[in-house]
Amino acid sequence: MQRQQPSQNSLQQTDRTEAVTRFCQTYTPDYQQVICASADTCFFGNYPTLAKVRNDLGSNAAVAWIIPQLTNLAVYCGCRDKLSKEQYKDCAFVIATEYYYLKISELMLFFHRFKAGRYGRFYGSVDPLVITTAIREFISERAIAYERHDQAVRDAREKEQLRKNPPITYEEYKRLEAEEAKKST
């Protein structure tokens, strides 16, 4: 009897599934404790966006990563009524599609801050709308953080430019202007 060889497509799918599993095992909800000590690390660190996760690991990879984050939040909050599997999947899908531009580190910071009580609370049961509404509030905080960061970068460039080309006094300007006028006559 001949044994059938797995197809190339089947092998690629297996490799992709293993990559998603490794990714989810690397960035578990426990990883929040590692990176959330510094908001700057979460906002400006070199972490993939949800779109990159989806593009690199497949269309369901971001959803597969978000579901344990949501589950961890529900367990942390001690809600007696958890979401159904379908609700977790739907909520994760909404987050992955609406907020595809967020880095996984930023989402981990969001979940960390939610646990810290910054974005409201659940009343007896996990509510996906509370979560997605809270993400919008987090997006506003993120925008402020990015604006401050961009301003700090601009200030640093300006300071470096001034260090390289220090300004001159008005007297020095007049002296140089007079020297130029003598040269041209």
C-alpha positions in Angstrom: 0.0 0.0 0.0 1.3 3.4 -0.9 1.3 6.2 1.6 0.0 9.5 0.4 2.4 12.4 0.8 1.0 15.6 2.3 0.4 18.3 -0.2 2.5 21.4 -0.4 -0.6 23.4 0.7 -1.1 21.1 3.7 2.6 21.6 4.7 2.3 25.3 4.4 -0.9 25.3 6.5 0.9 23.2 9.2 3.8 25.6 9.2 1.5 28.6 9.5 -0.5 26.9 12.4 2.7 26.2 14.2 3.9 29.8 13.7 0.5 31.1 15.1 0.8 28.8 18.1 4.4 30.0 18.8 3.3 33.6 18.4 0.4 33.2 20.8 2.6 31.3 23.3 5.2 34.1 23.2 2.8 37.0 23.7 0.4 35.5 26.3 -1.5 37.8 28.6 1.3 37.2 31.2 3.6 39.1 28.8 1.7 42.3 29.9 3.7 42.2 33.1 6.9 42.4 31.0 6.2 45.3 28.7 3.5 47.3 30.4 5.8 48.7 33.0 6.7 51.3 30.3 4.0 52.8 28.2 6.8 54.1 25.9 7.9 50.5 25.2 4.3 49.6 24.3 3.8 52.6 22.1 7.2 52.9 20.4 8.7 49.5 20.8 9.3 47.2 17.8 6.2 45.1 18.0 3.9 44.0 15.1 0.6 45.5 14.4 -2.5 43.4 14.2 -2.4 43.9 10.4 1.1 42.6 10.2 0.2 39.6 12.3 -2.8 38.9 10.0 -0.6 39.4 6.9 2.3 37.3 8.1 0.5 34.5 10.0 -2.9 34.4 8.3 -6.3 36.0 8.5 -7.3 34.3 11.8 -4.0 34.8 13.7 -4.8 38.2 15.2 -8.2 36.9 16.4 -6.5 33.8 17.8 -4.1 36.1 19.7 -6.8 38.5 21.0 -9.2 35.8 22.4 -6.8 34.8 25.3 -6.3 38.5 26.1 -10.1 38.9 26.3 -10.4 35.8 28.4 -7.7 36.9 30.8 -9.5 40.3 31.2 -12.8 38.5 32.0 -11.1 36.2 34.5 -9.2 39.1 36.1 -12.4 41.1 36.5 -14.1 38.1 38.3 -17.3 38.4 36.3 -19.7 35.6 37.0 -21.0 35.6 33.4 -18.3 35.2 30.8 -18.7 35.5 27.1 -19.6 32.6 24.9 -17.0 31.2 22.5 -18.8 32.9 19.7 -18.9 36.3 21.6 -15.2 36.0 22.3 -14.5 35.3 18.6 -16.8 38.1 17.4 -15.3 40.7 19.8 -11.8 39.6 18.8 -12.7 39.9 15.2 -14.1 43.4 15.7 -10.9 44.5 17.5 -8.7 42.9 14.8 -10.5 44.5 12.0 -11.4 48.0 13.4 -8.0 48.5 15.2 -5.7 46.7 12.8 -3.2 49.5 13.1 -2.5 48.9 16.8 0.6 47.1 17.8 0.1 44.0 20.0 2.1 45.8 22.7 -0.4 48.7 22.6 -3.3 46.2 23.0 -1.6 44.6 25.9 -1.2 48.1 27.4 -4.9 48.6 26.8 -5.8 45.4 28.6 -3.4 46.2 31.4 -5.0 49.7 31.9 -8.5 48.2 31.7 -7.5 45.9 34.6 -6.2 49.0 36.4 -9.7 50.5 36.2 -9.0 53.3 33.7 -11.8 52.4 31.3 -14.8 51.5 33.3 -15.9 48.1 34.6 -18.1 45.2 34.0 -21.3 44.8 36.1 -21.6 41.0 36.7 -21.0 40.0 33.1 -18.4 40.8 30.5 -19.7 43.3 27.9 -18.0 43.4 24.5 -19.4 47.0 24.0 -17.7 48.1 27.2 -14.4 46.7 25.8 -14.7 48.3 22.3 -15.9 51.6 23.8 -12.9 51.5 26.1 -10.5 50.9 23.2 -11.7 54.2 21.7 -10.7 56.0 24.9 -7.4 54.2 24.8 -6.9 55.4 21.1 -7.3 59.0 22.4 -4.6 58.5 25.0 -2.5 56.9 22.3 -2.9 59.9 20.0 -1.7 62.2 22.9 1.3 59.9 23.6 2.3 59.9 19.9 1.9 63.7 19.6 4.2 64.2 22.7 6.7 61.7 21.3 6.7 63.4 17.9 7.2 66.8 19.6 10.1 65.5 21.6 11.7 64.2 18.5 11.2 67.5 16.7 12.7 69.4 19.8 15.7 67.0 19.9 16.4 67.6 16.1 16.1 71.3 16.6 18.4 71.3 19.6 20.9 69.2 17.6 20.7 71.6 14.6 21.3 74.5 16.9 24.3 72.7 18.4 25.7 72.1 14.9 24.9 75.6 13.7 24.7 77.9 16.7 23.0 81.2 16.1 25.0 84.4 15.9 24.4 87.7 17.7 23.1 90.8 15.8 26.5 92.4 16.1 28.2 89.4 14.6 25.6 89.4 11.8 26.3 93.1 11.0 30.1 92.5 11.1 29.7 89.6 8.6 27.4 91.6 6.4 30.0 94.5 6.4 32.7 92.0 5.4 30.6 90.6 2.5 29.9 94.2 1.4 33.6 95.0 1.3 34.3 91.8 -0.8 31.7 92.6 -3.4 33.1 96.2 -4.0 
